[in-house]
Amino acid sequence: MHPVDIALLLLGVSMAVAAHRILTGPRGADRAAGADVVFLGFVGLVIALGLRIDSALVVDIVLVCALVGFLSALSLARLISGGKR
């Protein structure tokens, strides 16, 4: 088994566990943390698939995804805190 295949499998398992946390989380912070883990797992999947198919285009996609993920994490944190700074 190729190491990238193992990484894909582990990322899929971690995303499934985080999705369970999103669905069953008692608080909004639990759901936000789970959503962040799922998003970062998705970025990891894109990176691993880029390694698997040997594509240079993946770097641009990952940079855009990381920027969107950072902004969404900030928005969720602000929403949970009630807009307080």
C-alpha atoms as an extended CHARMM CRD file, in Angstrom:
* protein
*
        85  EXT
         1         1  MET       CA              0.0000000000        0.0000000000        0.0000000000  PROA      1               0.0000000000
         2         2  HSD       CA              1.3070000000        3.4120000000       -0.9720000000  PROA      2               0.0000000000
         3         3  PRO       CA              1.8970000000        5.9540000000        1.8500000000  PROA      3               0.0000000000
         4         4  VAL       CA             -0.4300000000        8.4370000000        0.1440000000  PROA      4               0.0000000000
         5         5  ASP       CA             -3.2100000000        5.8290000000        0.2410000000  PROA      5               0.0000000000
         6         6  ILE       CA             -2.6630000000        5.4230000000        3.9840000000  PROA      6               0.0000000000
         7         7  ALA       CA             -2.8180000000        9.2040000000        4.4090000000  PROA      7               0.0000000000
         8         8  LEU       CA             -6.0710000000        9.3370000000        2.4330000000  PROA      8               0.0000000000
         9         9  LEU       CA             -7.5530000000        6.6230000000        4.6170000000  PROA      9               0.0000000000
        10        10  LEU       CA             -6.5330000000        8.3400000000        7.8550000000  PROA      10              0.0000000000
        11        11  LEU       CA             -7.8530000000       11.6920000000        6.6520000000  PROA      11              0.0000000000
        12        12  GLY       CA            -11.1550000000       10.0880000000        5.7370000000  PROA      12              0.0000000000
        13        13  VAL       CA            -11.4610000000        8.5020000000        9.1770000000  PROA      13              0.0000000000
        14        14  SER       CA            -10.6480000000       11.7770000000       10.9300000000  PROA      14              0.0000000000
        15        15  MET       CA            -13.2100000000       13.6100000000        8.8160000000  PROA      15              0.0000000000
        16        16  ALA       CA            -15.8490000000       11.0110000000        9.7030000000  PROA      16              0.0000000000
        17        17  VAL       CA            -15.1280000000       11.4200000000       13.4250000000  PROA      17              0.0000000000
        18        18  ALA       CA            -15.3010000000       15.2080000000       13.0960000000  PROA      18              0.0000000000
        19        19  ALA       CA            -18.5870000000       14.9490000000       11.1570000000  PROA      19              0.0000000000
        20        20  HSD       CA            -19.9790000000       12.9130000000       14.0390000000  PROA      20              0.0000000000
        21        21  ARG       CA            -18.9010000000       15.7120000000       16.4010000000  PROA      21              0.0000000000
        22        22  ILE       CA            -20.7040000000       18.2470000000       14.2110000000  PROA      22              0.0000000000
        23        23  LEU       CA            -23.9140000000       16.2300000000       14.3110000000  PROA      23              0.0000000000
        24        24  THR       CA            -23.8500000000       15.4120000000       18.0380000000  PROA      24              0.0000000000
        25        25  GLY       CA            -21.9850000000       18.3790000000       19.5240000000  PROA      25              0.0000000000
        26        26  PRO       CA            -23.8870000000       19.8680000000       22.4660000000  PROA      26              0.0000000000
        27        27  ARG       CA            -22.5350000000       23.3960000000       21.9450000000  PROA      27              0.0000000000
        28        28  GLY       CA            -21.8290000000       25.6330000000       18.9850000000  PROA      28              0.0000000000
        29        29  ALA       CA            -18.1210000000       25.6170000000       19.7730000000  PROA      29              0.0000000000
        30        30  ASP       CA            -18.0200000000       21.8280000000       19.3740000000  PROA      30              0.0000000000
        31        31  ARG       CA            -19.7180000000       22.0900000000       16.0260000000  PROA      31              0.0000000000
        32        32  ALA       CA            -17.3860000000       24.8760000000       14.8970000000  PROA      32              0.0000000000
        33        33  ALA       CA            -14.2970000000       22.8890000000       15.8810000000  PROA      33              0.0000000000
        34        34  GLY       CA            -15.6530000000       19.8460000000       14.0590000000  PROA      34              0.0000000000
        35        35  ALA       CA            -16.3450000000       21.9220000000       10.9490000000  PROA      35              0.0000000000
        36        36  ASP       CA            -12.8010000000       23.2710000000       11.0470000000  PROA      36              0.0000000000
        37        37  VAL       CA            -11.3830000000       19.7430000000       11.2960000000  PROA      37              0.0000000000
        38        38  VAL       CA            -13.5370000000       18.5870000000        8.3770000000  PROA      38              0.0000000000
        39        39  PHE       CA            -12.3690000000       21.5290000000        6.2960000000  PROA      39              0.0000000000
        40        40  LEU       CA             -8.7150000000       20.9460000000        7.1040000000  PROA      40              0.0000000000
        41        41  GLY       CA             -9.2130000000       17.2640000000        6.3200000000  PROA      41              0.0000000000
        42        42  PHE       CA            -10.6100000000       18.2750000000        2.9420000000  PROA      42              0.0000000000
        43        43  VAL       CA             -7.5350000000       20.4150000000        2.2890000000  PROA      43              0.0000000000
        44        44  GLY       CA             -5.3700000000       17.4580000000        3.2960000000  PROA      44              0.0000000000
        45        45  LEU       CA             -7.2880000000       15.2250000000        0.8840000000  PROA      45              0.0000000000
        46        46  VAL       CA             -6.6910000000       17.7060000000       -1.9320000000  PROA      46              0.0000000000
        47        47  ILE       CA             -2.9720000000       17.7770000000       -1.1040000000  PROA      47              0.0000000000
        48        48  ALA       CA             -2.7280000000       13.9900000000       -0.9660000000  PROA      48              0.0000000000
        49        49  LEU       CA             -4.6090000000       13.5970000000       -4.2330000000  PROA      49              0.0000000000
        50        50  GLY       CA             -2.3310000000       16.2140000000       -5.7930000000  PROA      50              0.0000000000
        51        51  LEU       CA              0.6510000000       14.1440000000       -4.7110000000  PROA      51              0.0000000000
        52        52  ARG       CA             -0.9860000000       11.0270000000       -6.0830000000  PROA      52              0.0000000000
        53        53  ILE       CA             -1.6510000000       12.4980000000       -9.5430000000  PROA      53              0.0000000000
        54        54  ASP       CA              1.5130000000       14.6550000000       -9.5270000000  PROA      54              0.0000000000
        55        55  SER       CA             -0.1560000000       17.9700000000      -10.3420000000  PROA      55              0.0000000000
        56        56  ALA       CA              1.3130000000       21.4270000000       -9.7160000000  PROA      56              0.0000000000
        57        57  LEU       CA             -2.1210000000       23.0630000000       -9.8980000000  PROA      57              0.0000000000
        58        58  VAL       CA             -2.9150000000       21.7290000000       -6.4180000000  PROA      58              0.0000000000
        59        59  VAL       CA             -0.7250000000       24.3660000000       -4.7670000000  PROA      59              0.0000000000
        60        60  ASP       CA             -2.9800000000       27.1740000000       -5.9890000000  PROA      60              0.0000000000
        61        61  ILE       CA             -6.1250000000       25.3230000000       -4.9710000000  PROA      61              0.0000000000
        62        62  VAL       CA             -4.7590000000       24.6550000000       -1.4810000000  PROA      62              0.0000000000
        63        63  LEU       CA             -3.7430000000       28.2900000000       -0.9930000000  PROA      63              0.0000000000
        64        64  VAL       CA             -7.2430000000       29.5190000000       -1.8620000000  PROA      64              0.0000000000
        65        65  CYS       CA             -8.8460000000       26.8450000000        0.3250000000  PROA      65              0.0000000000
        66        66  ALA       CA             -6.5970000000       27.7200000000        3.2680000000  PROA      66              0.0000000000
        67        67  LEU       CA             -7.5150000000       31.4010000000        2.9760000000  PROA      67              0.0000000000
        68        68  VAL       CA            -11.2420000000       30.6120000000        2.8450000000  PROA      68              0.0000000000
        69        69  GLY       CA            -10.8810000000       28.2240000000        5.7960000000  PROA      69              0.0000000000
        70        70  PHE       CA             -9.0860000000       30.8240000000        7.8790000000  PROA      70              0.0000000000
        71        71  LEU       CA            -11.7690000000       33.4180000000        7.1950000000  PROA      71              0.0000000000
        72        72  SER       CA            -14.5540000000       30.9640000000        7.9700000000  PROA      72              0.0000000000
        73        73  ALA       CA            -12.8880000000       29.9930000000       11.2690000000  PROA      73              0.0000000000
        74        74  LEU       CA            -12.6970000000       33.6670000000       12.2250000000  PROA      74              0.0000000000
        75        75  SER       CA            -16.3520000000       34.1670000000       11.3080000000  PROA      75              0.0000000000
        76        76  LEU       CA            -17.4510000000       31.1490000000       13.3450000000  PROA      76              0.0000000000
        77        77  ALA       CA            -15.4330000000       32.3250000000       16.3440000000  PROA      77              0.0000000000
        78        78  ARG       CA            -17.0380000000       35.7330000000       16.1440000000  PROA      78              0.0000000000
        79        79  LEU       CA            -20.4870000000       34.1890000000       15.8230000000  PROA      79              0.0000000000
        80        80  ILE       CA            -19.9450000000       31.9780000000       18.8740000000  PROA      80              0.0000000000
        81        81  SER       CA            -18.5940000000       34.8290000000       20.9690000000  PROA      81              0.0000000000
        82        82  GLY       CA            -21.6750000000       36.9100000000       20.2030000000  PROA      82              0.0000000000
        83        83  GLY       CA            -19.8060000000       39.5620000000       18.2410000000  PROA      83              0.0000000000
        84        84  LYS       CA            -17.5780000000       40.6000000000       21.1440000000  PROA      84              0.0000000000
        85        85  ARG       CA            -13.9620000000       41.4360000000       20.3900000000  PROA      85              0.0000000000
